[in-house]
Amino acid sequence: MSVPLWFFIACLAVVGVKLVRPPLWLVVVLLIGGYLVAGSLLAPTIDPFVK
């Protein structure tokens, strides 16, 4: 059985939010911050650590 990576990460995120119960603003800041960093000049620097 093959599960797409995005689906697996989404499931982990849902379980993590339900278990840890972080504030909504923290979740939003992390999502927006990750999106902005991925499209910035820092992306090539971070890429080797993520892979």
C-alpha distance matrix in Angstrom:
0.0 3.8 6.6 10.0 12.6 15.1 13.2 12.6 16.3 17.5 16.1 17.8 20.9 21.2 21.0 23.4 25.8 25.9 26.5 28.9 30.5 31.8 34.3 33.1 35.3 33.6 30.2 31.7 33.6 30.6 28.6 31.7 32.7 29.4 29.4 33.1 32.7 29.8 32.2 35.3 37.0 35.4 31.9 32.7 33.9 30.9 28.3 28.6 28.2 25.0 23.3
3.8 0.0 3.8 6.6 9.2 11.9 10.7 10.4 13.8 15.2 14.6 16.2 19.0 19.8 20.0 22.1 24.4 25.0 25.8 27.8 29.3 30.2 32.5 31.1 33.1 31.3 27.8 29.1 30.9 27.8 25.7 28.6 29.6 26.1 26.1 29.6 29.2 26.2 28.5 31.7 33.4 31.9 28.4 29.1 30.5 27.6 24.9 25.4 25.2 21.9 20.2
6.6 3.8 0.0 3.8 6.4 8.6 6.9 6.8 10.3 11.5 11.0 12.8 15.4 16.1 16.7 18.7 20.8 21.6 22.6 24.5 25.8 26.6 28.9 27.4 29.3 27.7 24.1 25.4 27.3 24.4 22.2 25.1 26.3 23.0 23.0 26.6 26.4 23.6 26.0 29.1 31.2 29.6 26.2 27.4 28.7 25.6 23.2 24.1 23.5 20.0 18.9
10.0 6.6 3.8 0.0 3.8 5.5 5.4 6.5 8.9 10.1 10.9 12.7 14.5 15.7 17.0 18.5 20.3 21.6 22.9 24.3 25.4 25.6 27.6 25.8 27.4 25.8 22.3 23.1 24.9 22.0 19.5 22.2 23.4 20.0 19.7 23.3 23.2 20.2 22.4 25.7 27.8 26.4 23.0 24.2 25.8 22.8 20.4 21.7 21.4 17.7 16.8
12.6 9.2 6.4 3.8 0.0 3.8 5.4 5.1 6.2 8.5 9.9 10.6 12.2 14.3 15.5 16.3 18.3 20.1 21.1 22.0 23.3 23.2 25.2 23.7 25.0 23.1 19.7 20.8 22.1 19.0 16.8 19.6 20.4 16.9 17.0 20.6 20.1 17.3 19.9 22.9 24.9 23.3 19.9 21.3 22.6 19.4 17.2 18.5 17.8 14.2 13.6
15.1 11.9 8.6 5.5 3.8 0.0 3.8 5.5 5.2 6.1 8.6 9.9 10.4 12.3 14.3 15.1 16.3 18.4 19.9 20.7 21.4 21.1 22.7 20.8 22.1 20.6 17.0 17.7 19.4 16.6 14.0 16.7 18.0 14.8 14.5 18.2 18.4 15.8 18.1 21.3 23.8 22.4 19.2 21.2 22.5 19.3 17.5 19.5 18.8 15.0 15.2
13.2 10.7 6.9 5.4 5.4 3.8 0.0 3.8 5.5 5.0 6.2 8.6 9.8 10.6 12.4 14.1 15.3 16.6 18.4 19.8 20.4 20.8 22.7 20.8 22.7 21.4 17.7 18.8 20.9 18.3 15.9 18.9 20.5 17.6 17.5 21.3 21.6 19.3 21.6 24.8 27.4 25.9 22.9 24.9 26.1 22.8 21.1 22.9 21.9 18.1 18.3
12.6 10.4 6.8 6.5 5.1 5.5 3.8 0.0 3.8 5.5 5.2 6.3 8.6 10.0 10.7 12.2 14.3 15.5 16.5 18.0 19.3 19.9 22.2 21.0 22.9 21.1 17.6 19.3 21.1 18.1 16.4 19.7 20.7 17.8 18.4 22.1 21.9 19.8 22.6 25.4 27.7 25.8 22.9 24.7 25.4 21.9 20.4 21.6 20.2 16.6 16.8
16.3 13.8 10.3 8.9 6.2 5.2 5.5 3.8 0.0 3.8 5.4 5.0 6.1 8.7 9.9 10.3 12.1 14.2 15.2 15.9 17.1 17.0 19.3 18.0 19.6 17.6 14.2 15.9 17.5 14.4 12.8 16.2 17.0 14.1 15.0 18.7 18.4 16.7 19.6 22.3 24.7 22.6 19.9 22.1 22.6 19.0 17.9 19.5 17.8 14.2 15.1
17.5 15.2 11.5 10.1 8.5 6.1 5.0 5.5 3.8 0.0 3.8 5.5 5.0 6.2 8.7 9.7 10.6 12.4 14.3 15.2 15.6 15.9 17.6 15.9 17.9 16.5 12.9 14.3 16.6 14.1 12.0 15.4 17.1 14.7 15.1 18.8 19.4 17.8 20.4 23.2 26.1 24.3 21.8 24.3 25.0 21.4 20.6 22.6 20.9 17.4 18.5
16.1 14.6 11.0 10.9 9.9 8.6 6.2 5.2 5.4 3.8 0.0 3.8 5.4 5.2 6.2 8.5 10.0 10.7 12.3 14.1 14.9 16.0 18.3 17.1 19.6 18.2 14.7 16.8 19.1 16.7 15.1 18.7 20.2 17.9 18.7 22.4 22.7 21.3 24.0 26.8 29.4 27.4 25.0 27.3 27.8 24.1 23.3 24.8 22.9 19.5 20.4
17.8 16.2 12.8 12.7 10.6 9.9 8.6 6.3 5.0 5.5 3.8 0.0 3.8 5.5 5.2 5.9 8.5 9.9 10.4 11.7 13.3 14.1 16.9 16.4 18.6 16.5 13.4 16.1 17.9 15.0 14.2 18.0 18.8 16.6 18.1 21.5 21.4 20.3 23.4 25.7 28.2 25.8 23.6 25.9 25.8 22.1 21.6 22.8 20.5 17.3 18.6
20.9 19.0 15.4 14.5 12.2 10.4 9.8 8.6 6.1 5.0 5.4 3.8 0.0 3.8 5.5 5.0 6.1 8.5 9.9 10.3 11.0 11.3 13.6 12.7 14.9 13.0 9.8 12.3 14.3 11.8 11.0 14.8 15.9 14.1 15.6 18.9 19.2 18.5 21.5 23.7 26.4 24.1 22.3 25.0 24.9 21.2 21.2 22.9 20.5 17.4 19.3
21.2 19.8 16.1 15.7 14.3 12.3 10.6 10.0 8.7 6.2 5.2 5.5 3.8 0.0 3.8 5.4 5.3 6.2 8.6 10.1 10.1 11.4 13.5 12.5 15.4 14.3 11.0 13.5 16.1 14.3 13.3 16.9 18.5 17.2 18.3 21.6 22.3 21.7 24.4 26.7 29.7 27.6 25.7 28.5 28.6 24.9 24.9 26.7 24.3 21.2 22.9
21.0 20.0 16.7 17.0 15.5 14.3 12.4 10.7 9.9 8.7 6.2 5.2 5.5 3.8 0.0 3.8 5.5 5.1 6.1 8.5 9.6 11.7 14.5 14.5 17.4 15.8 13.1 16.2 18.4 16.3 16.0 19.7 20.8 19.4 21.0 24.2 24.5 24.0 26.9 29.1 31.8 29.3 27.5 30.1 29.8 26.1 26.1 27.4 24.7 21.8 23.5
23.4 22.1 18.7 18.5 16.3 15.1 14.1 12.2 10.3 9.7 8.5 5.9 5.0 5.4 3.8 0.0 3.8 5.4 5.2 5.8 7.6 8.8 12.1 12.6 15.1 13.0 10.7 14.2 15.9 13.6 14.0 17.7 18.3 17.1 19.3 22.2 22.2 22.1 25.3 27.0 29.5 26.9 25.5 28.1 27.5 23.7 24.2 25.4 22.5 19.9 22.1
25.8 24.4 20.8 20.3 18.3 16.3 15.3 14.3 12.1 10.6 10.0 8.5 6.1 5.3 5.5 3.8 0.0 3.8 5.6 5.4 5.1 6.3 9.0 9.2 12.2 10.7 8.5 11.8 14.0 12.5 12.9 16.3 17.4 16.9 18.7 21.5 22.0 22.3 25.1 26.8 29.7 27.3 26.1 29.1 28.6 24.9 25.6 27.3 24.5 21.9 24.3
25.9 25.0 21.6 21.6 20.1 18.4 16.6 15.5 14.2 12.4 10.7 9.9 8.5 6.2 5.1 5.4 3.8 0.0 3.8 5.9 5.5 8.5 11.0 11.5 14.9 13.9 12.0 15.1 17.5 16.3 16.5 19.9 21.2 20.6 22.3 25.2 25.8 25.9 28.7 30.6 33.4 31.1 29.8 32.7 32.2 28.5 29.0 30.6 27.8 25.1 27.3
26.5 25.8 22.6 22.9 21.1 19.9 18.4 16.5 15.2 14.3 12.3 10.4 9.9 8.6 6.1 5.2 5.6 3.8 0.0 3.8 5.7 8.8 12.1 13.5 16.5 14.9 13.5 17.0 18.8 17.3 18.1 21.6 22.3 21.6 23.8 26.5 26.6 26.9 30.0 31.6 34.1 31.4 30.3 33.0 32.1 28.4 29.1 30.2 27.1 24.8 26.9
28.9 27.8 24.5 24.3 22.0 20.7 19.8 18.0 15.9 15.2 14.1 11.7 10.3 10.1 8.5 5.8 5.4 5.9 3.8 0.0 3.8 5.8 9.4 11.5 14.0 11.9 11.3 15.0 16.3 14.9 16.4 19.6 19.9 19.7 22.2 24.5 24.5 25.3 28.3 29.5 32.0 29.2 28.5 31.2 30.1 26.5 27.6 28.8 25.5 23.6 26.1
30.5 29.3 25.8 25.4 23.3 21.4 20.4 19.3 17.1 15.6 14.9 13.3 11.0 10.1 9.6 7.6 5.1 5.5 5.7 3.8 0.0 3.8 6.5 8.6 11.5 10.4 9.9 13.2 14.9 14.4 15.7 18.5 19.4 19.7 21.8 24.0 24.5 25.5 28.2 29.5 32.2 29.8 29.1 32.2 31.2 27.8 29.0 30.6 27.5 25.4 28.1
31.8 30.2 26.6 25.6 23.2 21.1 20.8 19.9 17.0 15.9 16.0 14.1 11.3 11.4 11.7 8.8 6.3 8.5 8.8 5.8 3.8 0.0 3.8 6.4 8.4 6.7 7.1 10.4 11.5 11.2 13.1 15.6 16.1 16.9 19.2 21.0 21.5 22.8 25.4 26.4 29.1 26.7 26.4 29.6 28.5 25.1 26.7 28.5 25.4 23.5 26.5
34.3 32.5 28.9 27.6 25.2 22.7 22.7 22.2 19.3 17.6 18.3 16.9 13.6 13.5 14.5 12.1 9.0 11.0 12.1 9.4 6.5 3.8 0.0 3.8 5.5 5.5 6.8 9.0 10.2 11.2 12.9 14.7 15.6 17.1 19.0 20.4 21.4 23.1 25.2 26.1 29.0 26.9 26.9 30.3 29.4 26.3 28.0 30.2 27.3 25.4 28.6
33.1 31.1 27.4 25.8 23.7 20.8 20.8 21.0 18.0 15.9 17.1 16.4 12.7 12.5 14.5 12.6 9.2 11.5 13.5 11.5 8.6 6.4 3.8 0.0 3.8 5.4 5.2 6.3 8.6 10.1 10.8 12.3 14.0 15.5 16.8 18.4 20.0 21.4 23.2 24.4 27.5 25.9 25.6 29.2 28.7 25.6 27.1 29.6 27.1 24.9 27.9
35.3 33.1 29.3 27.4 25.0 22.1 22.7 22.9 19.6 17.9 19.6 18.6 14.9 15.4 17.4 15.1 12.2 14.9 16.5 14.0 11.5 8.4 5.5 3.8 0.0 3.8 5.5 5.1 6.0 8.6 9.9 10.5 11.8 14.0 15.3 16.2 17.8 19.8 21.3 22.1 25.2 23.6 23.8 27.5 26.8 24.1 26.0 28.6 26.2 24.3 27.6
33.6 31.3 27.7 25.8 23.1 20.6 21.4 21.1 17.6 16.5 18.2 16.5 13.0 14.3 15.8 13.0 10.7 13.9 14.9 11.9 10.4 6.7 5.5 5.4 3.8 0.0 3.8 5.4 5.1 6.2 8.6 10.0 10.3 12.1 14.2 15.2 16.1 18.1 20.1 20.8 23.6 21.5 21.7 25.2 24.2 21.3 23.3 25.7 23.0 21.2 24.6
30.2 27.8 24.1 22.3 19.7 17.0 17.7 17.6 14.2 12.9 14.7 13.4 9.8 11.0 13.1 10.7 8.5 12.0 13.5 11.3 9.9 7.1 6.8 5.2 5.5 3.8 0.0 3.8 5.5 5.3 6.2 8.7 9.8 10.7 12.4 14.3 15.4 16.6 18.8 20.1 23.1 21.2 20.7 24.2 23.7 20.5 22.0 24.4 22.0 19.7 22.8
31.7 29.1 25.4 23.1 20.8 17.7 18.8 19.3 15.9 14.3 16.8 16.1 12.3 13.5 16.2 14.2 11.8 15.1 17.0 15.0 13.2 10.4 9.0 6.3 5.1 5.4 3.8 0.0 3.8 5.5 5.2 6.1 8.3 9.9 10.6 12.2 14.1 15.4 16.9 18.3 21.6 20.3 19.9 23.6 23.4 20.6 22.1 25.0 22.9 20.6 23.7
33.6 30.9 27.3 24.9 22.1 19.4 20.9 21.1 17.5 16.6 19.1 17.9 14.3 16.1 18.4 15.9 14.0 17.5 18.8 16.3 14.9 11.5 10.2 8.6 6.0 5.1 5.5 3.8 0.0 3.8 5.5 5.3 5.7 8.3 9.8 10.4 11.8 13.9 15.5 16.1 19.2 17.6 17.8 21.5 21.0 18.4 20.4 23.2 21.1 19.3 22.7
30.6 27.8 24.4 22.0 19.0 16.6 18.3 18.1 14.4 14.1 16.7 15.0 11.8 14.3 16.3 13.6 12.5 16.3 17.3 14.9 14.4 11.2 11.2 10.1 8.6 6.2 5.3 5.5 3.8 0.0 3.8 5.6 5.1 5.9 8.5 9.9 10.4 12.0 14.4 15.2 18.0 16.0 15.7 19.2 18.6 15.7 17.4 20.1 17.8 15.8 19.2
28.6 25.7 22.2 19.5 16.8 14.0 15.9 16.4 12.8 12.0 15.1 14.2 11.0 13.3 16.0 14.0 12.9 16.5 18.1 16.4 15.7 13.1 12.9 10.8 9.9 8.6 6.2 5.2 5.5 3.8 0.0 3.8 5.5 5.3 6.2 8.7 10.1 10.7 12.8 14.5 17.7 16.2 15.3 18.9 19.0 16.1 17.1 20.1 18.4 15.8 18.8
31.7 28.6 25.1 22.2 19.6 16.7 18.9 19.7 16.2 15.4 18.7 18.0 14.8 16.9 19.7 17.7 16.3 19.9 21.6 19.6 18.5 15.6 14.7 12.3 10.5 10.0 8.7 6.1 5.3 5.6 3.8 0.0 3.8 5.5 5.1 6.2 8.6 9.9 11.0 12.3 15.8 14.9 14.5 18.3 18.6 16.3 17.6 21.0 19.6 17.4 20.4
32.7 29.6 26.3 23.4 20.4 18.0 20.5 20.7 17.0 17.1 20.2 18.8 15.9 18.5 20.8 18.3 17.4 21.2 22.3 19.9 19.4 16.1 15.6 14.0 11.8 10.3 9.8 8.3 5.7 5.1 5.5 3.8 0.0 3.8 5.4 5.2 6.1 8.5 10.1 10.5 13.5 12.1 12.2 16.0 15.7 13.4 15.4 18.5 17.0 15.4 18.7
29.4 26.1 23.0 20.0 16.9 14.8 17.6 17.8 14.1 14.7 17.9 16.6 14.1 17.2 19.4 17.1 16.9 20.6 21.6 19.7 19.7 16.9 17.1 15.5 14.0 12.1 10.7 9.9 8.3 5.9 5.3 5.5 3.8 0.0 3.8 5.5 5.2 6.1 8.8 10.0 12.8 11.0 10.1 13.7 13.8 11.0 12.4 15.5 14.1 12.0 15.2
29.4 26.1 23.0 19.7 17.0 14.5 17.5 18.4 15.0 15.1 18.7 18.1 15.6 18.3 21.0 19.3 18.7 22.3 23.8 22.2 21.8 19.2 19.0 16.8 15.3 14.2 12.4 10.6 9.8 8.5 6.2 5.1 5.4 3.8 0.0 3.8 5.6 5.2 6.6 8.9 12.3 11.6 10.2 14.0 15.0 12.7 13.4 17.0 16.3 13.9 16.6
33.1 29.6 26.6 23.3 20.6 18.2 21.3 22.1 18.7 18.8 22.4 21.5 18.9 21.6 24.2 22.2 21.5 25.2 26.5 24.5 24.0 21.0 20.4 18.4 16.2 15.2 14.3 12.2 10.4 9.9 8.7 6.2 5.2 5.5 3.8 0.0 3.8 5.5 5.4 6.2 9.8 9.6 9.4 13.2 14.0 12.5 13.9 17.5 17.0 15.4 18.2
32.7 29.2 26.4 23.2 20.1 18.4 21.6 21.9 18.4 19.4 22.7 21.4 19.2 22.3 24.5 22.2 22.0 25.8 26.6 24.5 24.5 21.5 21.4 20.0 17.8 16.1 15.4 14.1 11.8 10.4 10.1 8.6 6.1 5.2 5.6 3.8 0.0 3.8 5.4 5.1 7.7 6.4 6.3 10.1 10.4 8.9 10.7 14.1 13.6 12.5 15.4
29.8 26.2 23.6 20.2 17.3 15.8 19.3 19.8 16.7 17.8 21.3 20.3 18.5 21.7 24.0 22.1 22.3 25.9 26.9 25.3 25.5 22.8 23.1 21.4 19.8 18.1 16.6 15.4 13.9 12.0 10.7 9.9 8.5 6.1 5.2 5.5 3.8 0.0 3.8 5.7 8.3 7.3 5.1 8.7 10.2 8.4 8.8 12.6 12.7 10.9 13.2
32.2 28.5 26.0 22.4 19.9 18.1 21.6 22.6 19.6 20.4 24.0 23.4 21.5 24.4 26.9 25.3 25.1 28.7 30.0 28.3 28.2 25.4 25.2 23.2 21.3 20.1 18.8 16.9 15.5 14.4 12.8 11.0 10.1 8.8 6.6 5.4 5.4 3.8 0.0 3.8 7.0 7.9 6.4 9.6 11.7 11.1 11.3 15.1 15.8 14.3 16.2
35.3 31.7 29.1 25.7 22.9 21.3 24.8 25.4 22.3 23.2 26.8 25.7 23.7 26.7 29.1 27.0 26.8 30.6 31.6 29.5 29.5 26.4 26.1 24.4 22.1 20.8 20.1 18.3 16.1 15.2 14.5 12.3 10.5 10.0 8.9 6.2 5.1 5.7 3.8 0.0 3.8 5.3 5.7 8.7 10.1 10.3 11.6 15.0 15.7 15.1 17.3
37.0 33.4 31.2 27.8 24.9 23.8 27.4 27.7 24.7 26.1 29.4 28.2 26.4 29.7 31.8 29.5 29.7 33.4 34.1 32.0 32.2 29.1 29.0 27.5 25.2 23.6 23.1 21.6 19.2 18.0 17.7 15.8 13.5 12.8 12.3 9.8 7.7 8.3 7.0 3.8 0.0 3.8 5.5 6.9 8.0 9.6 11.0 14.0 15.1 15.3 17.3
35.4 31.9 29.6 26.4 23.3 22.4 25.9 25.8 22.6 24.3 27.4 25.8 24.1 27.6 29.3 26.9 27.3 31.1 31.4 29.2 29.8 26.7 26.9 25.9 23.6 21.5 21.2 20.3 17.6 16.0 16.2 14.9 12.1 11.0 11.6 9.6 6.4 7.3 7.9 5.3 3.8 0.0 3.8 5.7 5.3 6.3 8.6 11.3 11.8 12.3 14.7
31.9 28.4 26.2 23.0 19.9 19.2 22.9 22.9 19.9 21.8 25.0 23.6 22.3 25.7 27.5 25.5 26.1 29.8 30.3 28.5 29.1 26.4 26.9 25.6 23.8 21.7 20.7 19.9 17.8 15.7 15.3 14.5 12.2 10.1 10.2 9.4 6.3 5.1 6.4 5.7 5.5 3.8 0.0 3.8 5.4 5.2 5.9 9.3 10.3 10.0 11.9
32.7 29.1 27.4 24.2 21.3 21.2 24.9 24.7 22.1 24.3 27.3 25.9 25.0 28.5 30.1 28.1 29.1 32.7 33.0 31.2 32.2 29.6 30.3 29.2 27.5 25.2 24.2 23.6 21.5 19.2 18.9 18.3 16.0 13.7 14.0 13.2 10.1 8.7 9.6 8.7 6.9 5.7 3.8 0.0 3.8 5.6 5.2 7.5 9.8 10.3 11.3
33.9 30.5 28.7 25.8 22.6 22.5 26.1 25.4 22.6 25.0 27.8 25.8 24.9 28.6 29.8 27.5 28.6 32.2 32.1 30.1 31.2 28.5 29.4 28.7 26.8 24.2 23.7 23.4 21.0 18.6 19.0 18.6 15.7 13.8 15.0 14.0 10.4 10.2 11.7 10.1 8.0 5.3 5.4 3.8 0.0 3.8 5.7 6.9 8.1 9.7 11.4
30.9 27.6 25.6 22.8 19.4 19.3 22.8 21.9 19.0 21.4 24.1 22.1 21.2 24.9 26.1 23.7 24.9 28.5 28.4 26.5 27.8 25.1 26.3 25.6 24.1 21.3 20.5 20.6 18.4 15.7 16.1 16.3 13.4 11.0 12.7 12.5 8.9 8.4 11.1 10.3 9.6 6.3 5.2 5.6 3.8 0.0 3.8 5.8 5.6 6.4 9.0
28.3 24.9 23.2 20.4 17.2 17.5 21.1 20.4 17.9 20.6 23.3 21.6 21.2 24.9 26.1 24.2 25.6 29.0 29.1 27.6 29.0 26.7 28.0 27.1 26.0 23.3 22.0 22.1 20.4 17.4 17.1 17.6 15.4 12.4 13.4 13.9 10.7 8.8 11.3 11.6 11.0 8.6 5.9 5.2 5.7 3.8 0.0 3.9 5.5 5.2 6.3
28.6 25.4 24.1 21.7 18.5 19.5 22.9 21.6 19.5 22.6 24.8 22.8 22.9 26.7 27.4 25.4 27.3 30.6 30.2 28.8 30.6 28.5 30.2 29.6 28.6 25.7 24.4 25.0 23.2 20.1 20.1 21.0 18.5 15.5 17.0 17.5 14.1 12.6 15.1 15.0 14.0 11.3 9.3 7.5 6.9 5.8 3.9 0.0 3.8 5.5 5.4
28.2 25.2 23.5 21.4 17.8 18.8 21.9 20.2 17.8 20.9 22.9 20.5 20.5 24.3 24.7 22.5 24.5 27.8 27.1 25.5 27.5 25.4 27.3 27.1 26.2 23.0 22.0 22.9 21.1 17.8 18.4 19.6 17.0 14.1 16.3 17.0 13.6 12.7 15.8 15.7 15.1 11.8 10.3 9.8 8.1 5.6 5.5 3.8 0.0 3.8 5.6
25.0 21.9 20.0 17.7 14.2 15.0 18.1 16.6 14.2 17.4 19.5 17.3 17.4 21.2 21.8 19.9 21.9 25.1 24.8 23.6 25.4 23.5 25.4 24.9 24.3 21.2 19.7 20.6 19.3 15.8 15.8 17.4 15.4 12.0 13.9 15.4 12.5 10.9 14.3 15.1 15.3 12.3 10.0 10.3 9.7 6.4 5.2 5.5 3.8 0.0 3.8
23.3 20.2 18.9 16.8 13.6 15.2 18.3 16.8 15.1 18.5 20.4 18.6 19.3 22.9 23.5 22.1 24.3 27.3 26.9 26.1 28.1 26.5 28.6 27.9 27.6 24.6 22.8 23.7 22.7 19.2 18.8 20.4 18.7 15.2 16.6 18.2 15.4 13.2 16.2 17.3 17.3 14.7 11.9 11.3 11.4 9.0 6.3 5.4 5.6 3.8 0.0
